[in-house]
Amino acid sequence: MEIKTLEDIKLNLTERSKINDIDFENLSFGNVFTDHMLVCDFVNGQWKQPEIMPYAPFTIEPSARVFHYGQAIFEGMKAYKDEAGDVWLFRPEQNFARFNKSAVRLAMPEVPEEVFLGGLKKLIQIDKEWVKRGDGKSLYIRPFMIATSSGVIASPSNNYRFMIILSPAKSYYSGEVKVVIADHFSRAANGGIGAAKAAGNYSAQFYPTKLANEKGFQQIIWTDDATHTKLEEAGTMNVFFRINDTLYTAPTSERILDGVTRKSLIELAKKENINVEVRSVLVDELVAAAKDGSLKEIFGAGTAAVVNPIAGFAYKDEYFELPKVEKSYALYLKEKLTNIQNKVADDTFNWTVKI
Ligand SMILES: *Cc1c(COP(=O)(O)O)cnc(C)c1O
């Protein structure tokens, strides 16, 4: 695909870049931001001219709807630099489409393609030096939208602000991840907002995750809210299970976010002749597979970590440690995918888009 650059964009660029103050070898995820951000306001039923300006705080009324009713959505994507110094996005049209799907669900206006993708392209061109190469380095991209109208009346806002901020990232090592299978709390419910990338889905996870952390677990595997018998997502990632030599992942639904990493891994696995089945895995099935030794791997899939192997899981009062496998599907598929993203392997799927 070709991303149209946005001509009609106001540029207010910084006079002094912060880039020389940054230690790119020691970045913690999502803490450092580039020199610029994109801002585009929706006022009186219309998107205004977008502006690229220095990354900085801005003022907003204390009564703005976002603070009271959580009308806020976001996306997470990455840009990569190739050997020649060109910058590439990975399946950006997927994030754009999902953003507007989230917007509709939260009664927010859809963002035009030329603002989301065109604005993103221009912003990254301006902050291109911040995209580093090698060793898992990338630029994490965070587009988001908030409700800005003042007044604490519980109705959708009239005005919104769409923004894009950029954060240089290095490869993401989460350490050993042990998970708890949820048997009470839920991340999402049928008819709810679980399929949207809504800010509130994240705050809803913090408390149950904190309880899990206190017991020595890093994440929760979410189950369906009605019966807690089907395995659905791992923390804020989609989840894959390998039983014998087949990979399983749940179909997307109103409760399961349609992850770009998930769908890319399914296609990659098929191409690599790994058996993949898109179907729900039951908690009982997982416990039985752990007991008889057929459960080989569990891993999360999402943009930030790409693939996040899980070391073991707890269900009720039992803990199951996963075996150390020789040929890990998680690591194999991660390497295949990151090689495409970093432009060191042929992109036969046509997933990468040059900025
Ligand atoms: C963002 C997200 C994912 C992963 O989606 P990617 O497009 O692969 O980054 C999975 N689950 C939830 C709940 C998410 O919010």
The ligand as an SDF file (V2000), in Angstrom:
LIG
                    3D

 15 15  0  0  0  0  0  0  0  0999 V2000
   -3.4100   -4.5580   21.6640 C   0  0  0  0  0  0  0  0  0  0  0  0
   -3.9370   -5.8400   22.2100 C   0  0  0  0  0  0  0  0  0  0  0  0
   -3.5240   -7.0880   21.7010 C   0  0  0  0  0  0  0  0  0  0  0  0
   -2.4450   -7.2560   20.6650 C   0  0  0  0  0  0  0  0  0  0  0  0
   -2.7230   -6.6700   19.4340 O   0  0  0  0  0  0  0  0  0  0  0  0
   -1.5480   -6.4040   18.3980 P   0  0  0  0  0  0  0  0  0  0  0  0
   -2.2510   -5.7980   17.2450 O   0  0  0  0  0  0  0  0  0  0  0  0
   -0.9530   -7.7090   18.0810 O   0  0  0  0  0  0  0  0  0  0  0  0
   -0.5710   -5.5050   19.0670 O   0  0  0  0  0  0  0  0  0  0  0  0
   -4.1130   -8.2280   22.2150 C   0  0  0  0  0  0  0  0  0  0  0  0
   -5.0360   -8.1580   23.1960 N   0  0  0  0  0  0  0  0  0  0  0  0
   -5.4420   -6.9840   23.7100 C   0  0  0  0  0  0  0  0  0  0  0  0
   -6.4580   -6.9710   24.7810 C   0  0  0  0  0  0  0  0  0  0  0  0
   -4.9040   -5.7840   23.2490 C   0  0  0  0  0  0  0  0  0  0  0  0
   -5.3030   -4.6340   23.7850 O   0  0  0  0  0  0  0  0  0  0  0  0
  1  2  1  0
  2  3  1  0
  2 14  2  0
  3  4  1  0
  3 10  2  0
  4  5  1  0
  5  6  1  0
  6  7  2  0
  6  8  1  0
  6  9  1  0
 10 11  1  0
 11 12  2  0
 12 13  1  0
 12 14  1  0
 14 15  1  0
M  END
$$$$
